[in-house]
């Protein structure tokens, strides 16, 4: 999966989780709360599983740079 799509997917899942948590609390809905928790967990799994350098395949961590911190190639 391309790095741009991974970032977009992480942002969408995180935003959805942040939106659903207060809604679930306000409506006192366990189903919506579980949905928010699922979005949060999926976002973390996407980050850990796919946020890697396309060249050396090492984990990028919290790097937002345009160069891989490991192999120094352009992302």
Secondary structure, 3 states (H helix, E strand, C coil): CCHHHHHHHHHHHHHHHHHHHHHHHHHCCHHHHHHHHHHHHHHHHHHHHHCECCCCCCECCCCCCCECCCCCCEC
